[in-house]
Amino acid sequence: MVQIGIIGVGTVGASVAQILENNRDIISARAGKEIVVKKGVVRNLSRARDVNIPLTDRVEEVLEDPKIDIVVELMGGVEEPYRVVRKALENGKAVVTANKALLAYHRYELQEVARDLPFEYEASVAGGIPIIKALREGLSANHIESIKGIINGTANYILTKMMTEGADFAPTLKEAQELGYAEADPTFDIGGFDAAHKLLILASIAYGIDAKPEDILIEGIESVTQEDIGFAKEFGYTIKLLGIAKKVGEFVELRVHPALVPQREMIAKVEGVMNGISVIGDKVGETMYYGPGAGGDATASAVISDIIAIARGGKSSPMLGFKRPLESGLKLLAKEAVVSKYYLRLEVADRPGVLAKVSQVMGEERISIETMLQRPGSGESASLLLATHACEERAMQEALKRLFELESVKERPVMIRIEN
């Protein structure tokens, strides 16, 4: 028998307990032994929960119980979960977590503490999609050339509705909140931070890069409008919030932002709340992973797969999949050194000479314009929609600053990268 303690019996924690009870026979057969929840930890004991397990509000009852073999951390947050998980490992217990924020900040410290103890975290990225196992095990013979992922279902739901139904951002966000796809405070999802945490975990497994969210380029979808959608459709693109990890020589670039993606690409076809991740290995080529990226049962499915792996006697040591640096000399590429194509939307005064001034700024920053459209605006204004050839981020940021300073530019320019 394997006994577990669940710290955090919310949506996912309750699903874990329910699935372990409802699917006991098949889980026991696959694990080779019975898996029992000995105790669950909650903040508020007076709140009713649809679980048939003993509950406590004292985390020490799990951490200090010698009969508990596996601690399942589902509490959320960063520093308190770090304390809890570290203590569990120090007490010789295996750990399973779904906490991407915890791992975004403390994955390397926890690997050091875990050493030979199993530490599993499949549910931390893309819910029910087994992307961690794919990178850490299935593709372990490959140098990973790139990872490109739709790894936040909330943002993908909003952008899909905007692309397919002509909806605007604000009412679509409100609908996502009413349906339970977005939190009351949706900043983490629509601002790109949730996707960034997940990308950092994947990048550590693929490249051994120890970066924090503050170190990488992160932008959200708040500024996307139907004008941008129209441009994307006209030129054969769709707009997605992407997490991108890419090897560039001796560097790895990490970035999360909205991107114009050619409609022919497989990842462009991932719609609604679904997640999709493309991984390119130097030997296997492109592999694609698709499925539900969130939700109680989907995430709980990944959690339980980790519990079963540990119950079978499997070891995840080393936690991130390598015992020594994967590729010596790999460094994080500075944000300003990223090279991309760009789409710009400028609200300008509709009068002669404006286009010349815009072109002058772009030329002085050595940015070549590939495509330009002008759309009528309200009153005496117009919208300029531009697509550029590839240039460095530092040049684009300087151009955006200078364009906004032009008297004829009425609003701060909107920029979306083009990912071919």
C-alpha positions in Angstrom: 0.0 0.0 0.0 1.1 3.6 -0.8 -0.3 6.3 1.4 -0.4 9.9 0.2 -1.2 13.3 1.7 -2.8 16.0 -0.4 -2.0 19.6 0.6 -4.6 21.7 -0.9 -8.0 20.1 -1.5 -9.5 22.6 -4.0 -10.7 21.8 -7.5 -7.7 19.7 -8.5 -7.1 18.2 -5.1 -10.7 17.1 -4.8 -10.6 15.6 -8.3 -7.5 13.6 -7.3 -9.2 12.2 -4.3 -12.4 11.3 -6.2 -10.5 9.7 -9.1 -8.4 7.6 -6.8 -11.6 6.4 -5.1 -13.8 5.9 -8.3 -11.1 4.3 -10.4 -9.4 2.4 -7.6 -9.4 -1.0 -9.4 -7.7 0.2 -12.6 -5.3 2.4 -10.7 -4.2 -0.4 -8.3 -3.7 -2.7 -11.2 -1.5 -0.2 -13.0 0.4 0.8 -9.9 0.8 -2.8 -8.7 -0.4 -1.7 -5.2 -3.2 0.1 -3.5 -3.0 3.9 -3.3 -4.8 5.5 -0.4 -5.3 9.1 0.6 -4.4 9.2 4.3 -5.1 12.8 4.8 -5.9 16.1 3.1 -4.9 19.6 4.2 -7.3 22.5 3.8 -7.3 26.1 5.0 -10.9 26.1 6.1 -12.3 23.0 7.8 -15.8 24.4 8.0 -16.2 24.6 4.2 -18.0 21.6 2.7 -16.0 19.5 0.2 -17.1 16.6 -1.9 -14.4 14.2 -0.8 -14.4 11.1 1.3 -11.0 11.5 3.0 -9.9 12.7 6.5 -9.2 16.5 6.5 -7.0 18.7 8.7 -5.9 22.3 8.6 -2.4 21.5 10.0 0.1 20.8 7.2 2.5 19.2 9.8 0.1 16.3 10.2 1.1 15.3 6.6 4.7 16.4 6.6 5.6 14.6 9.9 3.5 11.5 9.4 6.0 8.6 8.9 3.3 6.5 7.2 2.7 9.0 4.4 4.9 8.0 1.4 4.0 10.7 -1.1 3.1 14.4 -0.5 0.9 15.9 -3.3 1.2 19.7 -3.2 -1.7 21.5 -4.8 -1.9 24.6 -2.6 -0.8 27.3 -5.1 1.6 30.2 -4.5 5.3 30.2 -4.4 7.1 30.7 -1.0 4.8 28.8 1.3 4.6 25.8 -1.1 8.4 25.9 -1.4 8.8 25.6 2.4 6.3 22.8 2.5 7.8 20.8 -0.4 11.3 21.3 0.8 10.3 20.0 4.3 8.6 17.0 2.7 11.7 16.1 0.8 13.9 16.7 3.8 11.7 14.2 5.7 12.3 11.6 3.0 8.9 11.8 1.2 8.4 11.7 -2.5 6.6 14.8 -3.9 4.1 15.3 -6.7 3.1 18.9 -7.6 1.1 20.8 -10.1 2.5 24.2 -9.1 4.1 25.9 -12.1 4.8 29.2 -10.2 6.7 27.2 -7.5 8.8 25.5 -10.2 9.3 28.7 -12.2 11.2 30.2 -9.2 12.6 27.2 -7.2 13.0 24.2 -9.6 16.8 24.0 -9.3 16.9 24.4 -5.5 14.3 21.6 -5.2 16.2 19.3 -7.5 19.2 19.7 -5.3 17.2 18.9 -2.2 15.3 16.0 -3.8 18.5 14.2 -5.0 17.4 10.5 -5.3 13.8 11.1 -4.1 11.1 11.0 -6.7 9.8 14.5 -7.6 7.2 14.6 -10.3 5.4 17.6 -11.8 3.7 16.5 -15.0 0.5 18.5 -14.1 2.5 21.8 -13.8 2.5 22.3 -17.6 -0.5 21.9 -20.0 -2.8 20.0 -17.7 -3.5 16.5 -19.0 -0.9 16.6 -21.8 2.1 14.5 -20.9 4.7 17.0 -22.2 7.1 16.7 -19.2 7.5 12.9 -19.8 7.8 13.5 -23.6 10.7 16.0 -23.1 12.4 14.3 -20.2 12.1 10.7 -21.5 10.6 10.3 -24.9 12.8 12.8 -26.7 15.9 12.3 -24.5 18.0 11.3 -27.4 17.5 14.6 -29.2 19.0 18.1 -29.0 15.8 20.2 -28.8 15.9 22.9 -31.5 12.7 24.7 -30.4 9.5 24.5 -28.3 6.5 26.5 -29.4 3.4 26.2 -27.3 -0.2 27.4 -26.7 0.0 26.7 -22.9 -2.8 29.0 -21.5 -6.3 28.0 -22.3 -7.9 31.3 -21.2 -5.9 33.4 -23.6 -6.5 30.9 -26.4 -10.2 30.9 -25.8 -10.4 34.7 -26.0 -8.3 34.9 -29.1 -10.2 32.0 -30.8 -13.5 33.9 -30.2 -12.0 37.1 -31.5 -10.7 35.3 -34.7 -13.8 33.2 -35.5 -16.7 35.3 -34.3 -15.5 38.8 -34.6 -15.8 39.4 -30.9 -14.0 42.2 -29.1 -11.5 41.5 -26.2 -13.5 43.0 -23.2 -16.8 41.2 -23.7 -15.0 37.9 -24.6 -12.9 38.1 -21.4 -16.1 38.7 -19.4 -17.7 35.6 -21.0 -14.6 33.5 -20.2 -15.0 34.6 -16.6 -18.6 33.7 -16.5 -17.8 30.2 -17.9 -15.1 29.7 -15.4 -12.2 29.8 -17.9 -10.8 33.0 -16.4 -10.3 34.1 -12.8 -12.0 37.2 -11.3 -8.5 38.8 -11.7 -7.4 37.4 -15.1 -4.0 39.2 -15.2 -2.0 36.1 -14.8 -3.6 34.5 -17.8 -4.1 37.3 -20.2 -0.8 39.0 -19.2 1.2 36.0 -20.2 2.7 35.2 -16.8 1.1 31.8 -16.4 2.4 30.7 -19.8 5.9 32.1 -18.8 6.0 29.9 -15.7 5.3 26.9 -17.8 7.7 27.8 -20.5 10.5 28.1 -18.0 9.9 24.6 -16.7 10.0 23.2 -20.3 13.2 25.2 -21.1 14.9 23.8 -18.0 14.3 20.2 -19.2 15.2 21.0 -22.8 18.2 23.2 -22.3 19.2 23.3 -18.6 18.5 27.1 -18.6 18.1 28.6 -15.1 16.0 31.7 -15.7 13.3 33.4 -13.7 10.2 35.1 -15.1 11.8 38.5 -14.7 14.6 37.5 -17.0 12.5 36.8 -20.1 10.2 38.7 -22.5 6.6 38.5 -21.4 3.6 40.3 -23.1 -0.1 39.7 -22.9 -3.0 39.9 -25.3 -4.8 42.9 -23.8 -4.0 45.2 -26.8 -5.3 42.9 -29.6 -8.2 44.4 -31.5 -10.4 43.4 -34.5 -8.2 45.6 -36.7 -5.3 43.3 -35.9 -7.5 40.3 -36.4 -8.5 41.6 -39.9 -4.9 42.1 -40.9 -4.0 38.6 -39.7 -6.8 37.0 -41.7 -6.0 39.0 -44.9 -2.4 37.8 -44.9 -3.1 34.2 -43.9 -2.3 34.4 -40.2 -4.1 33.6 -36.9 -3.1 35.3 -33.6 -2.1 33.1 -30.7 -0.4 33.7 -27.3 2.7 31.6 -27.7 5.4 30.5 -25.3 8.6 30.1 -27.4 12.0 28.5 -26.5 14.5 28.4 -29.3 18.2 27.5 -29.5 20.1 30.2 -31.4 23.8 29.3 -31.6 25.2 29.3 -28.1 22.1 31.0 -26.8 18.5 30.1 -25.9 15.8 32.7 -26.4 12.7 32.5 -24.2 9.6 34.6 -24.8 5.9 34.7 -24.3 3.7 37.1 -26.4 0.9 37.2 -28.9 2.1 36.2 -32.3 0.8 36.1 -35.9 1.1 32.4 -36.9 0.6 31.1 -40.5 -2.8 29.4 -40.7 -1.2 26.4 -42.3 0.8 25.5 -39.2 -0.6 22.8 -36.9 -0.4 25.0 -33.8 -2.6 27.6 -35.5 -5.4 25.0 -35.5 -5.4 24.7 -31.7 -8.6 26.5 -30.7 -10.7 27.3 -27.6 -9.4 26.3 -24.2 -7.2 23.5 -25.6 -3.4 23.6 -25.4 -1.0 22.5 -28.1 2.8 22.2 -28.0 5.2 21.8 -30.9 8.7 20.4 -30.2 11.4 20.1 -32.8 14.2 17.7 -32.1 17.4 17.4 -34.2 16.7 13.7 -34.9 12.9 13.2 -34.5 11.9 16.4 -36.3 8.6 18.0 -35.2 6.3 16.3 -32.7 3.0 17.8 -31.7 1.1 17.5 -28.3 -2.5 18.5 -28.0 -5.2 18.2 -25.3 -6.9 19.9 -22.3 -4.5 22.3 -20.6 -6.5 22.9 -17.4 -9.6 21.7 -15.4 -9.9 19.6 -12.3 -10.1 16.1 -13.9 -7.5 16.7 -16.7 -5.0 18.1 -14.2 -5.8 15.4 -11.7 -5.2 12.8 -14.4 -1.6 14.0 -14.7 -1.1 14.2 -11.0 -2.3 10.6 -10.6 0.0 9.4 -13.4 2.9 10.7 -11.4 1.6 9.0 -8.2 1.3 5.7 -10.1 4.9 6.1 -11.5 6.2 6.6 -8.0 4.2 3.7 -6.6 5.7 1.4 -9.3 9.1 2.2 -7.9 10.0 4.6 -10.6 12.6 7.3 -9.9 12.5 10.8 -11.5 16.0 11.5 -10.3 17.4 13.8 -11.6 14.2 15.8 -11.4 14.9 17.9 -14.5 16.2 15.0 -16.5 20.0 15.5 -16.4 22.8 15.1 -13.9 25.3 17.4 -15.6 24.9 20.5 -17.9 23.1 19.4 -21.0 25.1 21.6 -23.4 28.1 23.5 -22.0 28.0 27.2 -22.7 24.3 27.7 -23.4 23.2 31.1 -22.1 19.9 33.0 -22.1 19.6 35.4 -25.0 19.0 39.0 -23.9 15.5 40.2 -24.6 16.7 43.0 -26.8 18.7 40.6 -29.0 15.7 38.5 -30.1 15.2 38.6 -33.9 11.7 38.5 -35.3 9.4 39.9 -37.9 6.9 42.4 -36.6 3.4 43.7 -37.2 2.6 47.4 -36.2 -0.7 49.3 -35.9 -0.4 53.0 -35.9 -3.3 55.5 -35.4 -2.2 58.6 -37.3 -3.5 61.9 -38.6 -4.9 61.5 -42.1 -2.9 64.1 -43.9 0.0 64.2 -46.4 3.5 63.5 -45.2 2.7 61.2 -42.4 3.7 58.0 -44.2 7.0 59.6 -45.2 7.8 60.4 -41.5 6.9 56.9 -40.4 9.0 55.4 -43.2 11.9 57.7 -42.2 11.9 56.5 -38.6 11.8 52.8 -39.7 14.6 53.4 -42.2 16.9 55.1 -39.6 16.4 52.1 -37.3 17.3 49.8 -40.2 13.9 48.2 -40.2 12.6 47.2 -43.7 8.8 47.3 -44.3 7.4 44.3 -46.1 3.7 45.1 -46.2 1.7 48.3 -45.5 -2.1 48.9 -45.5 -4.0 52.0 -44.6 -7.5 51.8 -43.1 -9.9 54.8 -42.6 -10.3 55.8 -39.0 -12.7 58.1 -37.2 -12.8 61.7 -38.1 -9.4 62.9 -39.5 -7.4 59.8 -38.5 -6.4 56.6 -40.2 -4.9 53.3 -39.2 -1.5 52.3 -40.7 -0.9 48.5 -40.6 2.7 47.4 -41.2 4.5 44.2 -41.4 8.3 44.2 -41.3 11.2 42.0 -42.4 13.2 40.4 -39.6 15.1 42.8 -37.2 16.4 42.9 -33.7 14.1 43.6 -30.7 16.2 46.6 -29.7 15.7 48.3 -33.0 12.0 47.7 -32.9 11.6 49.1 -29.4 13.6 52.2 -30.3 11.4 52.7 -33.4 8.2 52.3 -31.3 9.5 55.0 -28.9 10.3 57.4 -31.8 7.1 56.7 -33.6 5.0 57.6 -30.5 6.9 60.8 -30.2 5.7 61.9 -33.7 3.1 64.6 -33.6 1.1 62.8 -36.2 0.8 59.5 -34.3 -2.2 59.8 -32.1 -1.9 56.7 -29.8 0.8 54.4 -28.6 1.7 52.0 -31.4 0.6 48.4 -31.1 3.2 45.7 -32.0 2.7 42.0 -32.5 5.5 39.7 -33.5 5.2 37.4 -36.5 6.3 33.8 -35.9 7.0 32.0 -39.1 
